[in-house]
């Protein structure tokens, strides 16, 4: 019998009703041994997330203002959940201790982490499971980098002592024991860390959607769901804007070869999306797996005769960007042309200086910057085995009257990235989706 680790997002633990759903889900499968909770999310559209309120309390405290009213909202949320669940748990002393530390300590990470910390205590009490404080077993080094092997060693030993346990998401600690949060996708990362340490069979990531969709539902109406995909495909889609699971959250489970199952707390009978290590473990899908994209990129186009025979040309171009602290996203090239894709926000401050430096160091025949470009990635491990995939994609864009400004395909044939004018982004995504769906 294997072990399953379940992570629940903020919407899944926003109120007592959601806590009841979570308990039902956990008790339905005896293999669910460990659970990672987020802080309470929004109960309705205009509601506040508890983490946002905690950050607000910290900012008020730093400005020397009173936090009683703001912290009172946080205290009230937890007391309401405890009362509605019929628990005898009293968090008053610990809440007041946290309030005092937020006021006295210059540590926004501590303030933010209390959302998961208190939700974890409540969930442990409600389930009758043990509580493990993440600060004791999830470690960062002196430079603030996650210490994966140290954490895996000490957390693995700790988990062996517990039949069931609740481990709060989002935070760990510096070597001196002070609280340190993950920068992005914190609770997702924690869930993956616990899964690796527990030697889990599956990491279940419970949220408020049925899984990954083939395209953004804000662009394509009712897009098809993705039954399964690989971690490599997930990384490509997440990088290009798909937001169900952040790419940073996959590393621990990918390293350990543990599948991740994206599930919906509000629709627990749905199978969701399985994320696997190898393509052969995935369910058979169509030619493509999904489509994702971003707006607001700049296309830097450089042309020079005999560029291909000029030693160090590309290095000098990239060195100019490095001088100004600008990173590039993609680098499609030709014999006498070189294109560099850069985020608009990265280049706008140094627009003129970068052009001048490239002229000085590379002496190009022409150089042009075009902002407002959108990038769209069509991703699928089956693309390399299907003849005519690229032809179908570009035909669909041509029929939709979308002008392609840039094309980039990696050697792995896992994706095809096209650049289009920003105002044609939604039209292009729809055209590609309906061609392959």
C-alpha positions as CSV (number, residue, x, y, z in Angstrom):
1,X,0.0,0.0,0.0
2,X,1.4,3.4,-1.0
3,X,1.4,6.8,0.6
4,X,-0.5,9.8,-0.9
5,X,0.3,13.4,0.1
6,X,-2.6,15.9,-0.4
7,X,-2.1,19.6,-0.7
8,X,-5.2,21.9,-0.4
9,X,-5.3,25.5,-1.7
10,X,-6.7,28.5,0.0
11,X,-10.1,28.3,-1.7
12,X,-10.3,24.7,-0.4
13,X,-9.9,25.8,3.2
14,X,-11.6,29.2,3.1
15,X,-14.4,28.4,5.7
16,X,-15.8,25.6,7.8
17,X,-17.9,24.2,4.9
18,X,-14.7,23.7,2.9
19,X,-12.9,22.1,5.8
20,X,-15.7,19.5,5.9
21,X,-15.2,18.8,2.2
22,X,-11.5,18.4,2.8
23,X,-12.0,16.0,5.7
24,X,-14.4,13.9,3.6
25,X,-11.8,13.7,0.8
26,X,-9.0,12.7,3.2
27,X,-11.0,10.0,4.9
28,X,-12.2,8.5,1.6
29,X,-8.7,7.0,0.9
30,X,-6.7,5.4,3.7
31,X,-3.5,6.0,1.7
32,X,-3.8,9.8,2.3
33,X,-1.4,10.0,5.2
34,X,-0.1,13.6,5.1
35,X,-1.8,16.9,4.2
36,X,-0.4,20.3,3.4
37,X,-2.8,23.2,3.9
38,X,-2.7,26.8,2.5
39,X,-4.0,29.8,4.4
40,X,-7.8,30.6,4.1
41,X,-8.6,32.1,0.7
42,X,-11.5,34.2,-0.4
43,X,-15.0,33.0,0.5
44,X,-16.6,35.3,-2.1
45,X,-15.4,37.7,-4.8
46,X,-14.9,40.8,-2.6
47,X,-13.4,38.9,0.4
48,X,-9.8,39.2,1.6
49,X,-7.3,36.3,1.6
50,X,-5.9,35.9,5.1
51,X,-2.3,36.1,3.7
52,X,-3.1,39.5,2.1
53,X,-4.4,40.7,5.5
54,X,-1.2,39.5,7.2
55,X,1.0,41.4,4.8
56,X,-1.2,44.4,5.4
57,X,-0.7,44.1,9.1
58,X,3.0,44.0,8.6
59,X,3.0,47.1,6.5
60,X,0.9,49.0,9.0
61,X,3.2,47.9,11.8
62,X,6.3,49.0,9.9
63,X,4.6,52.4,9.4
64,X,4.0,52.7,13.1
65,X,0.2,52.4,12.7
66,X,-2.2,50.4,14.8
67,X,-3.0,46.9,13.5
68,X,-5.8,46.0,15.9
69,X,-8.6,46.4,13.3
70,X,-6.7,44.5,10.5
71,X,-5.6,41.7,12.8
72,X,-9.1,41.5,14.3
73,X,-10.3,40.4,10.8
74,X,-7.8,37.6,10.8
75,X,-8.6,36.5,14.3
76,X,-12.3,36.6,13.5
77,X,-11.8,34.3,10.4
78,X,-10.1,31.6,12.4
79,X,-12.5,31.9,15.3
80,X,-15.5,31.5,12.9
81,X,-14.0,28.4,11.4
82,X,-13.3,26.9,14.8
83,X,-16.8,27.7,16.0
84,X,-18.6,26.4,12.9
85,X,-16.7,23.2,13.1
86,X,-17.7,22.7,16.7
87,X,-14.1,22.5,18.0
88,X,-13.0,23.3,21.5
89,X,-9.6,24.6,20.2
90,X,-8.6,28.0,21.7
91,X,-6.0,29.9,19.6
92,X,-6.3,33.2,21.5
93,X,-2.9,33.1,23.1
94,X,-1.0,32.0,20.0
95,X,-2.8,34.6,17.9
96,X,-1.9,37.3,20.3
97,X,1.7,36.1,20.4
98,X,1.8,36.3,16.6
99,X,0.3,39.8,16.6
100,X,3.0,40.9,19.0
101,X,5.8,39.5,16.9
102,X,4.4,41.1,13.7
103,X,4.5,44.5,15.5
104,X,8.0,44.0,17.0
105,X,9.9,41.9,14.4
106,X,11.1,43.2,11.1
107,X,10.2,39.9,9.3
108,X,7.4,40.0,6.6
109,X,7.9,36.2,6.1
110,X,6.9,35.4,9.6
111,X,3.8,37.6,9.3
112,X,2.8,35.9,6.0
113,X,3.5,32.4,7.2
114,X,1.0,32.6,10.1
115,X,-1.9,32.0,7.7
116,X,-0.8,28.5,6.9
117,X,0.4,27.9,10.4
118,X,-2.9,28.6,12.1
119,X,-4.9,26.8,9.4
120,X,-2.7,23.8,9.9
121,X,-3.3,23.7,13.6
122,X,-7.1,23.9,13.0
123,X,-7.0,21.2,10.4
124,X,-4.9,18.9,12.6
125,X,-7.4,19.3,15.4
126,X,-10.3,18.7,13.2
127,X,-8.8,15.6,11.7
128,X,-7.3,14.3,14.9
129,X,-3.9,14.1,13.2
130,X,-0.5,15.3,14.3
131,X,0.8,18.8,13.6
132,X,4.3,19.3,12.3
133,X,5.6,22.9,12.1
134,X,7.3,23.3,8.7
135,X,9.8,25.8,10.2
136,X,11.5,22.9,12.1
137,X,12.0,20.6,9.1
138,X,12.0,22.6,5.8
139,X,15.3,24.4,5.6
140,X,16.9,27.2,3.7
141,X,20.7,27.9,3.6
142,X,22.4,31.2,4.6
143,X,21.9,32.6,1.2
144,X,18.1,32.0,1.3
145,X,18.2,29.0,-1.1
146,X,16.1,26.0,-0.4
147,X,18.3,23.3,1.1
148,X,16.6,20.3,-0.6
149,X,18.9,17.5,0.6
150,X,19.1,18.7,4.2
151,X,15.3,19.1,4.3
152,X,14.7,15.7,2.7
153,X,16.9,14.0,5.2
154,X,15.4,15.5,8.4
155,X,11.8,15.6,7.1
156,X,11.9,11.9,6.0
157,X,13.0,10.9,9.5
158,X,10.3,13.0,11.1
159,X,7.5,11.7,8.9
160,X,8.3,8.1,9.8
161,X,7.2,8.9,13.4
162,X,3.7,9.9,12.3
163,X,0.8,7.8,11.0
164,X,-1.0,10.9,9.8
165,X,0.2,14.5,10.0
166,X,-0.6,18.1,8.9
167,X,2.4,20.1,7.6
168,X,1.6,23.8,6.8
169,X,2.6,25.0,3.3
170,X,4.5,28.1,2.2
171,X,7.3,28.4,4.7
172,X,10.4,26.9,6.3
173,X,13.3,28.5,8.2
174,X,16.7,30.0,7.9
175,X,19.6,28.1,9.6
176,X,19.0,30.3,12.7
177,X,15.4,29.1,13.0
178,X,13.7,32.3,11.8
179,X,10.9,31.9,9.4
180,X,11.5,32.1,5.6
181,X,8.8,31.8,3.0
182,X,9.0,30.4,-0.6
183,X,8.8,33.2,-3.1
184,X,6.3,31.7,-5.5
185,X,3.8,28.8,-5.3
186,X,4.8,28.2,-1.7
187,X,2.2,25.6,-0.6
188,X,2.5,23.8,-3.9
189,X,6.3,23.5,-3.3
190,X,5.8,22.3,0.3
191,X,3.4,19.6,-0.9
192,X,6.0,18.4,-3.4
193,X,8.8,18.5,-0.7
194,X,6.6,16.4,1.7
195,X,5.8,14.0,-1.1
196,X,9.4,13.3,-1.8
197,X,10.3,13.0,1.9
198,X,7.5,10.6,2.5
199,X,8.3,8.5,-0.6
200,X,4.8,9.1,-1.8
201,X,3.2,7.1,-4.5
202,X,1.2,10.2,-5.7
203,X,1.2,13.9,-4.8
204,X,-2.4,15.2,-5.0
205,X,-2.8,18.9,-5.5
206,X,-6.3,19.9,-4.6
207,X,-7.6,23.2,-6.0
208,X,-10.8,24.8,-7.3
209,X,-10.5,23.5,-11.0
210,X,-10.8,20.1,-12.5
211,X,-7.3,20.2,-13.8
212,X,-5.4,21.7,-16.6
213,X,-7.3,23.0,-19.6
214,X,-5.9,22.8,-23.2
215,X,-6.2,26.6,-23.4
216,X,-7.1,29.6,-21.2
217,X,-10.9,29.5,-20.6
218,X,-10.9,33.3,-20.7
219,X,-10.0,33.0,-24.4
220,X,-11.5,29.7,-25.5
221,X,-15.0,28.9,-24.2
222,X,-15.1,25.5,-22.4
223,X,-11.7,24.2,-23.5
224,X,-11.1,20.5,-23.3
225,X,-9.3,19.2,-20.1
226,X,-5.9,17.6,-20.2
227,X,-6.1,14.0,-18.8
228,X,-2.3,13.6,-18.5
229,X,0.9,15.3,-19.5
230,X,4.6,15.0,-18.6
231,X,6.6,17.2,-16.2
232,X,8.5,18.6,-19.3
233,X,5.2,19.7,-20.9
234,X,4.0,21.2,-17.6
235,X,7.1,23.2,-17.4
236,X,6.7,24.6,-20.9
237,X,3.0,25.5,-20.3
238,X,3.6,27.0,-16.9
239,X,6.5,29.1,-18.2
240,X,4.3,30.4,-20.9
241,X,1.4,31.4,-18.6
242,X,-0.7,28.3,-17.6
243,X,-1.3,29.0,-13.9
244,X,-2.8,25.9,-12.3
245,X,0.6,24.8,-10.9
246,X,3.8,26.9,-10.7
247,X,6.8,25.4,-12.4
248,X,8.9,25.8,-9.2
249,X,6.5,23.4,-7.5
250,X,7.3,20.4,-9.6
251,X,11.1,20.0,-9.0
252,X,11.0,17.8,-5.8
253,X,8.4,15.3,-7.2
254,X,9.9,15.3,-10.6
255,X,13.3,14.5,-9.1
256,X,11.8,11.6,-7.2
257,X,9.7,10.4,-10.1
258,X,6.4,10.9,-8.2
259,X,3.3,11.6,-10.3
260,X,1.2,14.7,-9.4
261,X,-2.6,14.6,-9.7
262,X,-4.4,18.0,-10.0
263,X,-7.9,17.5,-8.4
264,X,-10.9,19.7,-7.6
265,X,-12.0,19.9,-4.0
266,X,-15.5,20.9,-5.1
267,X,-15.7,18.1,-7.6
268,X,-13.8,15.2,-6.0
269,X,-15.2,12.5,-8.3
270,X,-13.4,14.1,-11.3
271,X,-10.1,12.4,-12.1
272,X,-8.3,15.7,-12.8
273,X,-5.0,15.9,-14.6
274,X,-2.1,13.4,-14.0
275,X,1.4,14.7,-14.4
276,X,3.9,11.9,-15.2
277,X,7.6,11.6,-15.6
278,X,7.6,9.8,-18.9
279,X,5.4,10.2,-22.1
280,X,4.8,6.4,-22.2
281,X,3.0,6.6,-18.9
282,X,0.5,9.2,-20.1
283,X,-2.9,8.5,-21.6
284,X,-3.0,8.7,-25.3
285,X,-3.9,12.2,-26.4
286,X,-4.2,14.1,-29.6
287,X,-1.4,15.8,-31.5
288,X,-0.9,18.6,-29.0
289,X,-1.3,18.7,-25.2
290,X,-2.0,22.4,-24.6
291,X,-1.6,26.0,-25.6
292,X,-0.3,28.9,-23.5
293,X,1.1,32.3,-24.0
294,X,2.2,35.7,-22.8
295,X,1.9,39.2,-24.1
296,X,4.2,42.2,-23.8
297,X,7.5,41.1,-25.4
298,X,10.0,43.0,-27.5
299,X,11.5,41.5,-30.7
300,X,15.1,42.7,-31.2
301,X,16.0,42.1,-34.9
302,X,19.6,42.4,-36.0
303,X,20.8,41.9,-39.6
304,X,24.3,41.8,-40.9
305,X,25.8,40.3,-44.0
306,X,28.0,37.3,-43.4
307,X,27.0,37.2,-39.7
308,X,27.4,33.4,-39.7
309,X,31.1,33.7,-40.4
310,X,31.8,36.5,-37.9
311,X,33.3,34.8,-34.8
312,X,31.7,36.0,-31.5
313,X,28.9,38.0,-33.0
314,X,26.1,36.3,-31.0
315,X,28.2,36.5,-27.8
316,X,28.7,40.3,-28.2
317,X,25.0,40.8,-28.6
318,X,24.2,38.9,-25.5
319,X,27.0,40.5,-23.6
320,X,25.4,43.9,-24.2
321,X,22.1,42.7,-22.7
322,X,24.1,41.3,-19.7
323,X,25.7,44.7,-19.2
324,X,22.3,46.2,-18.7
325,X,21.0,43.3,-16.6
326,X,18.5,42.2,-19.3
327,X,17.8,38.5,-19.8
328,X,16.4,37.0,-23.0
329,X,13.5,34.6,-23.5
330,X,14.2,33.1,-27.0
331,X,16.8,33.4,-29.6
332,X,15.7,32.4,-33.2
333,X,18.4,33.0,-35.8
334,X,19.1,32.8,-39.5
335,X,22.3,33.0,-41.6
336,X,22.5,36.8,-41.6
337,X,19.9,37.6,-39.0
338,X,19.6,37.2,-35.2
339,X,16.4,37.8,-33.2
340,X,16.3,38.2,-29.5
341,X,13.0,38.1,-27.6
342,X,13.0,40.2,-24.4
343,X,10.2,41.1,-21.9
344,X,9.0,44.7,-22.6
345,X,9.4,45.6,-18.9
346,X,13.1,44.5,-19.0
347,X,14.1,46.5,-22.0
348,X,12.0,49.7,-21.9
349,X,14.3,51.4,-19.4
350,X,17.5,50.9,-21.5
351,X,15.9,50.9,-24.9
352,X,18.2,53.5,-26.5
353,X,21.4,52.5,-24.7
354,X,21.1,48.9,-25.8
355,X,20.6,49.8,-29.4
356,X,23.6,52.2,-29.3
357,X,25.9,49.6,-27.6
358,X,25.0,46.9,-30.1
359,X,25.8,49.3,-32.9
360,X,29.2,50.1,-31.3
361,X,30.2,46.5,-30.6
362,X,28.6,44.6,-33.5
363,X,28.3,47.1,-36.3
364,X,25.1,45.6,-37.8
365,X,23.6,46.5,-41.1
366,X,20.3,47.2,-39.4
367,X,18.7,46.9,-36.0
368,X,15.1,47.1,-35.1
369,X,13.1,46.9,-31.9
370,X,9.4,45.9,-32.1
371,X,7.5,46.0,-28.8
372,X,4.0,44.6,-28.0
373,X,4.7,41.1,-29.3
374,X,2.8,38.1,-27.9
375,X,4.3,34.6,-27.6
376,X,2.2,31.5,-28.0
377,X,3.5,28.0,-27.2
378,X,1.8,25.0,-28.7
379,X,3.1,22.0,-26.6
380,X,2.8,18.3,-27.0
381,X,5.1,15.3,-26.7
382,X,3.2,13.7,-29.6
383,X,4.0,16.5,-32.0
384,X,7.3,15.0,-33.1
385,X,5.6,11.8,-34.3
386,X,2.8,13.5,-36.3
387,X,3.7,14.7,-39.8
388,X,2.2,18.0,-40.8
389,X,1.8,19.5,-37.3
390,X,3.6,22.7,-38.1
391,X,1.7,22.9,-41.5
392,X,-1.7,22.7,-39.7
393,X,-0.6,25.3,-37.1
394,X,0.5,27.9,-39.6
395,X,-2.5,27.2,-41.9
396,X,-4.9,27.8,-39.0
397,X,-3.1,31.1,-38.3
398,X,-3.3,32.1,-42.0
399,X,-7.0,31.3,-42.2
400,X,-7.5,33.5,-39.1
401,X,-5.6,36.3,-40.8
402,X,-2.9,36.3,-38.1
403,X,0.5,37.6,-39.1
404,X,3.4,35.5,-37.6
405,X,6.3,37.7,-36.6
406,X,8.6,35.0,-35.2
407,X,8.9,31.2,-35.2
408,X,11.0,29.1,-32.7
409,X,11.0,25.3,-32.4
410,X,13.3,23.5,-30.0
411,X,15.3,20.5,-31.1
412,X,13.2,18.2,-28.9
413,X,10.1,19.1,-31.0
414,X,8.2,19.4,-27.7
415,X,6.8,22.8,-28.7
416,X,6.4,25.4,-31.4
417,X,6.5,29.0,-30.3
418,X,5.2,31.8,-32.5
419,X,5.3,35.5,-32.0
420,X,2.3,37.6,-33.1
421,X,1.2,41.2,-32.6
422,X,-0.3,41.6,-29.2
423,X,-3.7,42.6,-30.4
424,X,-3.9,39.3,-32.3
425,X,-3.0,37.1,-29.3
426,X,-6.5,35.9,-28.4
427,X,-7.5,35.3,-32.1
428,X,-4.3,33.3,-32.6
429,X,-4.8,31.1,-29.5
430,X,-8.4,30.3,-30.6
431,X,-7.3,29.5,-34.1
432,X,-4.7,27.0,-32.9
433,X,-7.0,25.4,-30.3
434,X,-9.9,24.8,-32.8
435,X,-7.4,23.3,-35.3
436,X,-6.2,20.7,-32.9
437,X,-9.0,20.2,-30.3
